[in-house]
């Protein structure tokens, strides 16, 4: 009898994705509500201070809060999920299965991304209405939005796997979010940031995500920089998943 082959990577991701969705079958309304409230409050608070400062500042407020929801909201969700799985013994269970760690992370990310889509649409619609901004969808936004989620998902898995306590996971995720948001023109226009911050911003995937969203969601000219943004976001994603392959080894936990 020939040896039984392990399921393909696609089958692993699909099975784990369905398992993740099953975990949230009772709590998904709370997840959607929480992921909607934060960007809306951010838009209202920052938009109130930005009244009379011109459309540029309002554009950055809208896009910055969308980046915060897509990139850093999912970072926090993945880190908290892996923290729970680690301390609850779920990672030990997954270690007994013929699955790859990348499949588990992708399934977790995709499930949270799917749950974040309603809040993304609500936040975008509210922001356009509240800040009175024009909106124009470019088809490339369908590629940009997933790329805003992937670059830091691996970081969330690493945080959740190696923290000493669940509380430490939340603190590290929040610290990482604040640093990445404010070391580049994400929430604040580049013209109002010091040169050192702009230079550091080139190291943050949030900078490229914000620029890509501004070009694909608002009626601005598409430039060659969009291609650079997409390539960099893809590079960040591949690099973090490479780190996951080297650092996240639950079979040695």
Secondary structure, 3 states (H helix, E strand, C coil): CCCCCCCCHHHHHHHHHHHHHHHCCCCHHHHHHHHHHHHHHHHHHHHHHCCCCCHHHHHHHHHHHHHHHHHHHHHHHHHHHHHHHHHHCHHHHHHCCCCCHHHHHHHHHHHHHHHHHHHHHHHHHHHHHHHCCCCCCCCCHHHHHHHHHHCCHHHHHHHHHHCCCHHHHHHHHHHHHHHHHHCCCCCCCHHHCCHHHHHHHCCCHHHHHHHHHHHHHCCCCCCCHHHHHHHHHHHHHHHHHHHHHHHCCHHHC
